[in-house]
Amino acid sequence: MTESAWVFQEEVVELNRKLTTVDSQLRKSELSRKHLEISNKKLLGFAQNVHKVLTTPCLFGEEGGSNRSSPGTDSPSTPSPLPDPAFQLAVEAKELVEGVCSVTANKASDAISDVNSQV
């Protein structure tokens, strides 16, 4: 094999290695984008729920409203139509925070493994 053929073969191997690295980075980026879209949808839903709770007077018992059904239809077997709005918001907030924390932790470990693989 001539020297120029050997150099060409080494360049091809190096380009294939770089292509594999870029392909891996692209896949990670696409996955991160999908996770971001899901997180944004959850955050938007949470913001809409907060707005609804804060702007619906009957959820807080104002103006004679209540978050329970009318006394005529209340019975032990008839649950309230809405769970406690504050509790519902707290649960949603906790889920959002846990999701963000897990994504952040995954990105940190991915960054560390990327650095280690390049060393």
SEBA-466557 format. One line per field, with one value per residue: residue number from 1; x, y, z of N, C-alpha, C, CB in turn; chain; residue in three letters. Coordinates in nm, 3 decimals. Glycine has a CB too. Layout:
<rs>
i <- NUM,...
n_px <- X,...
n_py <- Y,...
n_pz <- Z,...
ca_px <- X,...
ca_py <- Y,...
ca_pz <- Z,...
c_px <- X,...
c_py <- Y,...
c_pz <- Z,...
cb_px <- X,...
cb_py <- Y,...
cb_pz <- Z,...
ch <- A,...
aa <- ALA,...
</rs>
This chain:
<rs>
i <- 1,2,3,4,5,6,7,8,9,10,11,12,13,14,15,16,17,18,19,20,21,22,23,24,25,26,27,28,29,30,31,32,33,34,35,36,37,38,39,40,41,42,43,44,45,46,47,48,49,50,51,52,53,54,55,56,57,58,59,60,61,62,63,64,65,66,67,68,69,70,71,72,73,74,75,76,77,78,79,80,81,82,83,84,85,86,87,88,89,90,91,92,93,94,95,96,97,98,99,100,101,102,103,104,105,106,107,108,109,110,111,112,113,114,115,116,117,118,119
n_px <- 0.085,0.058,0.202,0.032,-0.216,-0.236,-0.249,-0.485,-0.665,-0.644,-0.749,-1.013,-1.098,-1.077,-1.264,-1.498,-1.510,-1.553,-1.797,-1.960,-1.952,-2.076,-2.326,-2.418,-2.432,-2.630,-2.853,-2.882,-2.941,-3.185,-3.342,-3.333,-3.468,-3.725,-3.788,-3.788,-4.005,-4.216,-4.192,-4.246,-4.515,-4.630,-4.569,-4.709,-4.972,-4.982,-4.951,-5.188,-5.372,-5.309,-5.382,-5.657,-5.739,-5.675,-5.837,-6.099,-6.360,-6.542,-6.397,-6.267,-6.465,-6.580,-6.826,-7.048,-6.999,-6.882,-6.657,-6.777,-7.052,-7.402,-7.607,-7.838,-7.763,-7.552,-7.398,-7.273,-7.174,-7.130,-6.869,-6.676,-6.686,-6.447,-6.111,-5.929,-5.818,-5.574,-5.420,-5.411,-5.263,-5.024,-4.942,-4.906,-4.703,-4.496,-4.452,-4.363,-4.125,-3.978,-3.951,-3.796,-3.565,-3.475,-3.420,-3.220,-3.023,-2.969,-2.864,-2.633,-2.490,-2.462,-2.301,-2.069,-1.998,-1.956,-1.731,-1.549,-1.533,-1.403,-1.153
n_py <- -0.118,0.219,0.523,0.748,0.625,0.505,0.730,0.840,0.639,0.656,0.912,0.867,0.690,0.859,1.058,0.902,0.841,1.096,1.152,0.960,1.056,1.309,1.225,1.091,1.308,1.456,1.286,1.290,1.559,1.577,1.414,1.561,1.789,1.684,1.613,1.868,1.983,1.829,1.898,2.172,2.165,2.050,2.248,2.465,2.368,2.356,2.629,2.723,2.594,2.715,2.978,2.937,2.854,3.079,3.273,3.192,3.253,3.086,2.863,2.923,2.964,3.213,3.469,3.317,3.076,2.736,2.459,2.223,2.003,2.096,2.122,1.964,1.757,1.647,1.370,1.090,0.916,1.075,1.227,1.532,1.757,1.873,1.822,1.948,2.258,2.388,2.177,2.019,2.185,2.191,1.924,1.903,2.095,1.975,1.746,1.867,1.990,1.763,1.642,1.832,1.829,1.565,1.568,1.762,1.636,1.415,1.544,1.651,1.418,1.312,1.507,1.475,1.213,1.257,1.425,1.251,1.053,1.183,1.218
n_pz <- 0.000,-0.085,0.042,0.020,-0.011,0.236,0.406,0.311,0.389,0.669,0.705,0.624,0.823,1.046,0.975,0.975,1.246,1.354,1.232,1.354,1.617,1.587,1.498,1.725,1.904,1.775,1.802,2.082,2.113,1.975,2.138,2.376,2.289,2.249,2.512,2.622,2.487,2.594,2.865,2.846,2.765,2.993,3.180,3.073,3.103,3.382,3.445,3.333,3.500,3.747,3.686,3.646,3.902,4.055,3.944,3.959,4.150,4.290,4.362,4.593,4.770,4.765,4.709,4.775,4.655,4.617,4.636,4.633,4.552,4.526,4.829,4.805,4.637,4.761,4.907,5.096,4.902,4.687,4.555,4.590,4.314,4.233,4.332,4.619,4.522,4.587,4.685,4.457,4.285,4.428,4.407,4.127,4.095,4.240,4.080,3.844,3.933,4.011,3.761,3.621,3.779,3.739,3.464,3.458,3.613,3.450,3.224,3.333,3.401,3.145,3.028,3.176,3.104,2.832,2.839,2.959,2.762,2.561,2.651
ca_px <- 0.000,0.140,0.188,-0.086,-0.334,-0.240,-0.295,-0.627,-0.739,-0.647,-0.843,-1.147,-1.127,-1.097,-1.393,-1.604,-1.517,-1.617,-1.937,-2.027,-1.965,-2.177,-2.455,-2.457,-2.471,-2.758,-2.957,-2.901,-3.007,-3.325,-3.408,-3.347,-3.574,-3.853,-3.811,-3.821,-4.143,-4.305,-4.186,-4.316,-4.659,-4.669,-4.560,-4.822,-5.091,-4.974,-4.979,-5.331,-5.442,-5.288,-5.467,-5.796,-5.763,-5.666,-5.939,-6.233,-6.397,-6.614,-6.304,-6.226,-6.584,-6.622,-6.954,-7.143,-6.964,-6.818,-6.598,-6.855,-7.181,-7.507,-7.649,-7.939,-7.703,-7.441,-7.419,-7.143,-7.125,-7.107,-6.748,-6.677,-6.651,-6.307,-6.030,-5.881,-5.735,-5.438,-5.352,-5.389,-5.152,-4.903,-4.901,-4.854,-4.575,-4.397,-4.421,-4.282,-3.992,-3.909,-3.915,-3.685,-3.446,-3.424,-3.362,-3.095,-2.927,-2.931,-2.778,-2.504,-2.418,-2.427,-2.189,-1.951,-1.958,-1.901,-1.596,-1.466,-1.513,-1.314,-1.019
ca_py <- 0.000,0.339,0.616,0.832,0.541,0.488,0.857,0.850,0.545,0.714,1.024,0.810,0.638,0.976,1.119,0.813,0.859,1.226,1.138,0.885,1.147,1.410,1.155,1.070,1.438,1.492,1.205,1.344,1.688,1.552,1.363,1.676,1.874,1.618,1.629,2.009,2.004,1.769,1.982,2.297,2.138,2.033,2.379,2.544,2.316,2.399,2.773,2.740,2.554,2.821,3.090,2.901,2.854,3.215,3.361,3.135,3.283,2.979,2.764,2.963,2.985,3.353,3.496,3.209,2.956,2.627,2.361,2.099,2.010,2.160,2.039,1.868,1.641,1.596,1.247,1.028,0.850,1.176,1.302,1.670,1.756,1.912,1.806,2.074,2.320,2.415,2.048,1.979,2.266,2.147,1.796,1.933,2.165,1.875,1.664,1.948,2.007,1.634,1.623,1.921,1.781,1.443,1.607,1.831,1.535,1.336,1.626,1.662,1.291,1.301,1.597,1.413,1.099,1.311,1.472,1.133,0.979,1.260,1.221
ca_pz <- 0.000,-0.094,0.155,0.000,0.017,0.382,0.462,0.275,0.474,0.803,0.701,0.618,0.957,1.132,0.937,1.024,1.391,1.377,1.191,1.461,1.731,1.554,1.494,1.865,1.958,1.714,1.866,2.216,2.098,1.939,2.258,2.466,2.235,2.278,2.656,2.644,2.441,2.693,2.985,2.817,2.767,3.134,3.245,3.025,3.171,3.522,3.449,3.308,3.623,3.846,3.646,3.670,4.047,4.108,3.887,3.976,4.288,4.359,4.413,4.727,4.851,4.760,4.646,4.802,4.580,4.690,4.547,4.648,4.484,4.606,4.941,4.764,4.570,4.841,4.983,5.118,4.782,4.583,4.587,4.542,4.173,4.218,4.452,4.674,4.418,4.636,4.690,4.318,4.235,4.496,4.346,3.994,4.111,4.281,3.963,3.753,3.991,4.001,3.621,3.588,3.850,3.675,3.335,3.489,3.658,3.332,3.139,3.400,3.387,3.004,3.004,3.236,3.021,2.708,2.868,2.982,2.637,2.475,2.712
c_px <- 0.090,0.112,0.063,-0.214,-0.349,-0.294,-0.445,-0.712,-0.750,-0.746,-0.987,-1.188,-1.157,-1.231,-1.510,-1.621,-1.588,-1.765,-2.018,-2.050,-2.075,-2.316,-2.507,-2.504,-2.606,-2.872,-2.987,-2.976,-3.154,-3.404,-3.431,-3.459,-3.711,-3.888,-3.851,-3.964,-4.243,-4.309,-4.260,-4.467,-4.708,-4.670,-4.675,-4.951,-5.096,-5.008,-5.127,-5.412,-5.428,-5.378,-5.613,-5.828,-5.766,-5.775,-6.081,-6.274,-6.463,-6.520,-6.258,-6.345,-6.630,-6.757,-7.053,-7.110,-6.898,-6.756,-6.667,-6.987,-7.285,-7.553,-7.752,-7.880,-7.587,-7.482,-7.283,-7.087,-7.098,-6.982,-6.758,-6.631,-6.505,-6.231,-5.985,-5.786,-5.592,-5.358,-5.317,-5.270,-5.020,-4.851,-4.840,-4.718,-4.465,-4.355,-4.333,-4.139,-3.913,-3.865,-3.796,-3.556,-3.388,-3.361,-3.227,-2.987,-2.879,-2.837,-2.639,-2.425,-2.378,-2.305,-2.060,-1.904,-1.903,-1.757,-1.502,-1.437,-1.417,-1.171,-0.939
c_py <- 0.124,0.430,0.703,0.752,0.521,0.614,0.875,0.760,0.598,0.831,0.974,0.758,0.754,1.044,1.033,0.826,0.990,1.221,1.064,0.975,1.250,1.347,1.131,1.200,1.483,1.415,1.256,1.477,1.671,1.502,1.475,1.768,1.815,1.632,1.772,2.038,1.949,1.854,2.113,2.278,2.122,2.166,2.469,2.499,2.360,2.547,2.799,2.701,2.659,2.939,3.060,2.907,2.996,3.308,3.308,3.154,3.165,2.871,2.796,2.992,3.129,3.361,3.381,3.081,2.852,2.533,2.225,2.116,2.068,2.067,1.935,1.744,1.583,1.468,1.184,0.961,0.948,1.256,1.445,1.669,1.793,1.879,1.943,2.138,2.345,2.286,2.002,2.056,2.222,2.016,1.820,2.002,2.067,1.789,1.740,1.963,1.877,1.608,1.706,1.873,1.657,1.475,1.675,1.733,1.451,1.415,1.638,1.533,1.268,1.387,1.537,1.296,1.146,1.357,1.352,1.057,1.052,1.262,1.101
c_pz <- 0.000,0.024,0.140,0.026,0.167,0.450,0.433,0.365,0.617,0.810,0.699,0.756,1.053,1.102,0.984,1.175,1.424,1.341,1.297,1.582,1.706,1.551,1.636,1.929,1.903,1.779,2.007,2.210,2.064,2.060,2.359,2.420,2.265,2.426,2.688,2.600,2.542,2.819,2.964,2.820,2.911,3.206,3.202,3.092,3.316,3.534,3.424,3.431,3.732,3.813,3.676,3.819,4.102,4.055,3.898,4.121,4.359,4.413,4.555,4.816,4.854,4.689,4.660,4.728,4.669,4.591,4.563,4.575,4.577,4.717,4.901,4.699,4.649,4.913,5.004,4.992,4.667,4.620,4.535,4.397,4.147,4.345,4.500,4.573,4.463,4.640,4.549,4.259,4.299,4.435,4.208,4.002,4.149,4.163,3.864,3.803,3.981,3.857,3.580,3.654,3.783,3.540,3.358,3.531,3.540,3.242,3.201,3.384,3.241,2.972,3.059,3.150,2.887,2.727,2.886,2.853,2.543,2.528,2.671
cb_px <- -0.097,0.113,0.312,-0.088,-0.321,-0.098,-0.215,-0.648,-0.671,-0.506,-0.816,-1.154,-1.010,-0.981,-1.400,-1.572,-1.376,-1.546,-1.946,-1.943,-1.831,-2.144,-2.441,-2.339,-2.364,-2.755,-2.914,-2.765,-2.937,-3.334,-3.324,-3.215,-3.556,-3.848,-3.685,-3.722,-4.164,-4.259,-4.040,-4.273,-4.692,-4.574,-4.426,-4.834,-5.095,-4.834,-4.893,-5.374,-5.390,-5.139,-5.450,-5.826,-5.656,-5.532,-5.908,-6.237,-6.490,-6.716,-6.183,-6.137,-6.558,-6.517,-6.933,-7.281,-6.872,-6.919,-6.448,-6.878,-7.225,-7.626,-7.705,-8.035,-7.655,-7.394,-7.518,-7.153,-7.224,-7.231,-6.624,-6.586,-6.741,-6.295,-5.907,-5.810,-5.798,-5.442,-5.439,-5.517,-5.177,-4.929,-5.023,-4.953,-4.586,-4.452,-4.550,-4.345,-4.002,-4.000,-4.033,-3.716,-3.480,-3.537,-3.458,-3.117,-2.988,-3.056,-2.839,-2.523,-2.504,-2.545,-2.214,-1.980,-2.078,-1.988,-1.594,-1.533,-1.646,-1.365,-1.028
cb_py <- 0.000,0.413,0.705,0.890,0.404,0.454,0.976,0.814,0.406,0.762,1.113,0.696,0.553,1.076,1.139,0.666,0.857,1.336,1.065,0.762,1.218,1.476,1.021,1.011,1.542,1.465,1.057,1.362,1.772,1.450,1.249,1.754,1.893,1.470,1.589,2.100,1.938,1.625,2.010,2.353,2.011,1.934,2.445,2.533,2.164,2.371,2.848,2.655,2.420,2.866,3.119,2.760,2.772,3.273,3.387,2.985,3.402,2.915,2.752,3.084,2.939,3.440,3.527,3.252,2.990,2.553,2.348,2.065,1.870,2.201,2.125,1.933,1.680,1.701,1.149,0.926,0.746,1.270,1.233,1.763,1.850,2.061,1.714,2.052,2.450,2.480,1.943,2.003,2.414,2.129,1.699,2.020,2.276,1.786,1.617,2.086,2.052,1.521,1.655,2.066,1.750,1.341,1.701,1.935,1.445,1.294,1.766,1.694,1.174,1.342,1.734,1.365,1.005,1.427,1.561,1.040,0.956,1.402,1.227
cb_pz <- 0.123,-0.226,0.166,-0.143,-0.054,0.436,0.402,0.127,0.474,0.845,0.579,0.514,1.010,1.116,0.785,0.988,1.453,1.295,1.056,1.501,1.758,1.418,1.419,1.945,1.927,1.562,1.872,2.288,1.990,1.824,2.322,2.477,2.083,2.238,2.736,2.569,2.304,2.727,3.023,2.682,2.686,3.204,3.213,2.873,3.162,3.580,3.344,3.187,3.673,3.850,3.496,3.615,4.119,4.077,3.743,3.935,4.291,4.265,4.321,4.720,4.990,4.688,4.499,4.767,4.464,4.781,4.572,4.798,4.434,4.518,5.051,4.669,4.432,4.942,4.910,5.229,4.737,4.567,4.528,4.631,4.098,4.184,4.425,4.811,4.374,4.775,4.762,4.234,4.262,4.646,4.335,3.916,4.217,4.395,3.895,3.733,4.138,4.050,3.532,3.632,3.996,3.658,3.258,3.599,3.766,3.254,3.119,3.550,3.437,2.915,3.067,3.380,2.999,2.657,2.994,3.082,2.567,2.460,2.863
ch <- A,A,A,A,A,A,A,A,A,A,A,A,A,A,A,A,A,A,A,A,A,A,A,A,A,A,A,A,A,A,A,A,A,A,A,A,A,A,A,A,A,A,A,A,A,A,A,A,A,A,A,A,A,A,A,A,A,A,A,A,A,A,A,A,A,A,A,A,A,A,A,A,A,A,A,A,A,A,A,A,A,A,A,A,A,A,A,A,A,A,A,A,A,A,A,A,A,A,A,A,A,A,A,A,A,A,A,A,A,A,A,A,A,A,A,A,A,A,A
aa <- MET,THR,GLU,SER,ALA,TRP,VAL,PHE,GLN,GLU,GLU,VAL,VAL,GLU,LEU,ASN,ARG,LYS,LEU,THR,THR,VAL,ASP,SER,GLN,LEU,ARG,LYS,SER,GLU,LEU,SER,ARG,LYS,HIS,LEU,GLU,ILE,SER,ASN,LYS,LYS,LEU,LEU,GLY,PHE,ALA,GLN,ASN,VAL,HIS,LYS,VAL,LEU,THR,THR,PRO,CYS,LEU,PHE,GLY,GLU,GLU,GLY,GLY,SER,ASN,ARG,SER,SER,PRO,GLY,THR,ASP,SER,PRO,SER,THR,PRO,SER,PRO,LEU,PRO,ASP,PRO,ALA,PHE,GLN,LEU,ALA,VAL,GLU,ALA,LYS,GLU,LEU,VAL,GLU,GLY,VAL,CYS,SER,VAL,THR,ALA,ASN,LYS,ALA,SER,ASP,ALA,ILE,SER,ASP,VAL,ASN,SER,GLN,VAL
</rs>
